[in-house]
Amino acid sequence: MTSIIDSDQHLFEPRTLWVDHIDPAFRHAALSIVDDDLGYAWLTWRDHRLDIADVQIPGDTTRLGRHRQRCREQLPSEYRYDEILPPHYWDPSARAEHLAVMGLDEAVVFPNFGLLWERRLSGSLDALTANMTAWNRWCATVVTEGGGRLHPVAHLTLRDGQWLEAQLAFLSAAGVRLAMIAPAAVDGRPLSHHDHDPLWAAFVHHGITPVFHVADQPRILDDAFYTDPEENFVPVLESIFLWTAPAVAITDLIVNGTLARHPELRVGIVELSSIWVPQYLMMLDGGWEFTTALNGRPLVPLELRPSDYFRRQVRVSSFSYEQPARLTARAGDLFMCCSDFPHSEGTATPIDDYDRVGSDSREDAGLFHDNVDSLLMR
């Protein structure tokens, strides 16, 4: 039987990861985790509190809300961060061993706190890339300490092409095969802009797959729509419209010819839901065909239908409750199993969850192995 690969887990960054791995010249701009007088741990940048550093438990989001409400009411924390953080949350070797408990053989591991700061550091490109570099250096150690069972996801931006290409070379040499990028415009340029073609070619050359993942990244909707209080963890719109940013980004890459120009480029879409994909593929072809007829020409001539590029080059994580077998019947073999472990909206029992909705890990090679493997370039 082929190995079972989880396409979406998270490793908690050690408190001093950024300070330990950042270039010395940027140590003053390193992220850190700092406790306050009431016992709450905070992800901090330049003495500014970005967000509470929660210890999450799969399936218990209410506990997070209670913890944050206590903080707002200036009540002491119910726990100390370091006292309840299990080793397999942050230690690569412990996580690799824990996979067997979950019925898994391998796992893709994204950052945990790295999902919270990209947009808020975007005003300082040097600080942004320095902290990304720190995480990426730690990823290299995860490859080794995970014993080949963990596949860490680097953190990159397309805003500095020279830095990006150097990072891709380093990551490739270290055995890192995936990298999270924002599904958003890059300093006013779409992802498909021809200036980015050398960067997409570099991803292919170094054997690294760009991945879209839920995170605090540049927004595609106007800020006016985000009416949440500043201290809210996740804006309501971001939760409801998880799929919007990756759908826009991948459409841009398809209809403007980027995937056609780079047929070996693969793109992953992770923790951004999957239930939208069948209808999206219908609208992708229908909208492209209609506007091509109406305008008398396409944006870029394409040899294939737009949906064919998606099916050829894009893979999407699908939670068990989205019933991926049903989605596969409608859209094709595009989907990957995922647990989001150890996040509160995730699960510690992914195989049981998929079994309950009719996805058999012994039979569905695409969902449990092949589609993740294609992103890992194996």
Residue pairs with C-beta under 8 A, 6 or more apart in sequence:
1 362
2 365
2 368
2 369
2 370
3 105
3 106
3 369
4 103
4 104
4 105
4 106
4 337
4 351
4 361
4 368
4 369
5 104
5 105
5 106
5 107
5 108
5 151
5 336
5 337
5 368
5 369
5 372
5 373
6 99
6 102
6 104
6 106
6 107
6 108
6 337
6 338
6 339
6 341
6 350
7 108
7 268
7 270
7 317
7 336
7 337
7 338
7 371
7 372
7 375
8 108
8 110
8 213
8 270
8 271
8 317
8 338
8 339
8 340
8 346
9 95
9 107
9 108
9 109
9 110
9 339
9 340
9 341
9 342
10 109
10 110
10 111
10 112
10 115
10 340
10 341
10 342
10 343
11 89
11 90
11 92
11 95
11 109
11 110
11 111
11 112
11 142
11 150
11 152
12 85
12 89
12 90
12 112
12 113
13 33
13 90
13 111
13 112
13 113
13 114
13 135
13 138
14 20
14 90
15 32
15 33
16 32
17 134
17 135
17 138
18 30
18 31
18 32
18 131
18 134
18 135
19 27
19 30
19 32
20 134
21 133
21 134
21 135
21 137
21 138
22 29
22 30
22 130
22 131
22 133
22 134
23 130
23 133
26 126
26 127
26 130
26 131
28 46
29 45
29 46
29 124
29 126
29 127
29 130
29 131
30 130
30 131
30 134
31 43
31 44
31 45
31 50
31 113
31 117
31 131
31 134
32 43
32 44
32 45
33 41
33 42
33 43
33 44
33 53
33 81
33 113
34 41
34 42
34 44
35 41
35 42
35 81
36 42
38 71
38 74
38 75
38 76
38 77
39 76
39 77
39 79
39 80
40 52
40 71
40 77
41 52
41 53
41 81
42 49
42 50
42 51
42 52
42 53
43 49
43 50
43 51
43 52
43 53
43 113
43 116
43 117
44 50
45 117
45 120
45 121
45 127
50 116
50 117
50 120
51 113
51 116
51 233
52 67
52 68
52 71
52 233
53 81
53 113
54 64
54 67
54 68
55 79
55 81
55 84
55 85
55 89
56 64
56 342
56 343
56 344
57 63
57 342
57 344
58 339
58 340
58 341
58 342
58 343
58 344
58 346
58 347
58 348
59 344
59 346
59 347
59 348
60 344
61 344
61 345
63 344
64 233
64 344
67 77
67 78
68 231
68 233
70 76
70 77
70 78
71 77
72 231
86 94
87 94
88 94
88 95
88 97
88 98
89 95
89 342
91 145
92 109
92 141
92 142
92 145
92 146
92 150
93 145
93 146
93 147
95 107
95 109
95 146
95 150
96 145
96 146
96 147
96 149
96 150
99 105
99 106
99 107
99 149
102 339
102 341
102 348
102 349
102 350
102 351
103 349
103 350
103 351
103 352
103 361
104 339
104 350
104 351
105 149
106 148
106 149
106 150
106 151
107 149
107 150
107 151
107 341
108 151
108 153
108 178
108 270
108 372
109 142
109 146
109 150
109 151
109 152
109 153
110 153
110 180
110 213
110 270
111 135
111 153
111 155
111 180
114 135
114 155
114 180
114 215
115 213
115 214
115 215
115 216
116 215
116 216
117 131
117 216
118 128
118 155
118 157
118 182
118 215
118 216
118 217
118 218
119 216
119 217
119 218
119 219
120 216
121 127
121 128
121 131
122 128
122 218
125 159
125 160
128 157
128 159
129 157
129 159
129 160
129 163
132 154
132 155
132 156
132 157
132 167
133 167
135 154
135 155
136 154
136 155
136 156
136 167
136 170
136 171
136 176
138 152
139 152
139 153
139 154
139 171
139 174
139 176
140 170
140 171
140 174
140 175
140 176
142 150
142 152
143 150
143 151
143 152
143 174
143 175
143 176
146 152
151 176
151 177
151 178
151 376
152 176
152 178
153 176
153 178
153 179
153 180
153 211
153 213
154 167
154 171
154 176
154 178
154 179
154 180
154 208
155 179
155 180
156 164
156 167
156 168
156 179
156 180
156 181
156 210
157 164
157 181
157 182
157 186
158 164
158 181
158 186
158 191
158 196
158 199
159 186
159 187
161 198
161 199
164 199
164 202
165 198
165 199
165 202
168 179
168 202
168 203
168 205
168 206
168 208
169 206
171 179
171 206
171 208
172 206
172 207
172 208
176 208
177 207
177 208
177 209
177 375
177 376
177 377
178 208
178 209
178 211
178 268
178 375
178 376
179 203
179 208
179 209
179 210
179 211
180 210
180 211
180 212
180 213
180 215
181 210
181 211
181 212
182 212
182 215
182 217
182 218
183 191
183 212
183 217
183 220
183 245
183 246
183 248
183 249
183 250
184 217
184 218
184 219
184 220
184 245
184 249
185 191
185 218
185 220
186 193
186 196
189 195
189 196
190 252
190 256
191 249
191 252
191 253
191 258
192 252
192 253
192 256
192 257
192 258
196 258
197 258
197 261
197 262
200 258
200 261
200 262
200 265
201 262
203 209
203 210
203 265
204 262
204 264
204 265
207 377
208 377
209 266
209 267
209 268
209 375
209 376
209 377
210 265
210 267
210 268
211 267
211 268
211 269
211 270
211 375
212 245
212 246
212 249
212 250
212 267
212 268
212 269
212 270
212 272
213 270
213 271
213 272
214 238
214 242
214 270
214 271
214 272
217 245
219 226
219 245
220 244
220 245
220 248
221 237
221 241
221 244
225 237
226 235
226 237
228 235
228 236
242 271
242 272
242 273
243 272
243 273
243 276
243 280
245 272
246 269
246 272
247 276
247 280
250 267
250 269
250 310
250 314
251 284
251 306
252 258
253 259
253 267
254 260
254 284
254 302
254 306
254 309
254 310
255 288
255 298
255 299
255 300
255 302
255 306
256 299
256 300
257 299
257 300
257 301
257 302
258 265
259 265
259 267
259 309
259 312
259 313
260 300
260 302
260 303
260 304
260 309
263 312
263 313
265 313
266 313
266 314
266 315
266 374
266 375
266 377
267 313
267 314
267 315
268 314
268 315
268 316
268 317
268 336
268 375
269 314
269 315
269 316
269 317
270 316
270 317
270 336
270 338
271 317
271 338
271 340
272 316
272 317
273 319
273 322
274 316
274 317
274 318
274 319
274 322
274 324
274 327
274 335
275 318
275 322
275 327
277 316
277 327
277 331
277 334
277 335
278 327
278 330
278 331
281 307
281 310
281 311
281 331
282 307
284 306
284 307
284 310
285 305
285 306
285 307
288 298
288 305
288 306
291 298
292 298
302 309
304 312
310 334
311 331
311 332
311 334
314 334
315 334
315 335
315 336
315 371
315 372
315 374
315 375
316 334
316 335
316 336
317 335
317 336
317 337
317 338
318 324
318 327
318 335
318 336
318 337
318 338
318 367
319 338
319 340
320 337
320 347
320 350
320 353
320 354
320 356
320 357
320 359
321 353
321 357
323 357
323 358
324 335
324 337
324 354
324 357
324 359
324 367
325 357
325 358
325 359
325 364
325 367
327 334
327 335
328 334
328 335
328 366
328 367
333 366
333 367
333 370
333 371
334 371
335 366
335 367
335 371
336 367
336 371
336 372
336 375
337 350
337 354
337 359
337 361
337 367
337 368
337 372
338 350
339 346
339 347
339 348
339 350
340 346
340 347
341 347
341 348
341 350
342 348
347 353
351 361
354 360
354 361
354 367
354 368
355 361
359 367
359 368
361 368
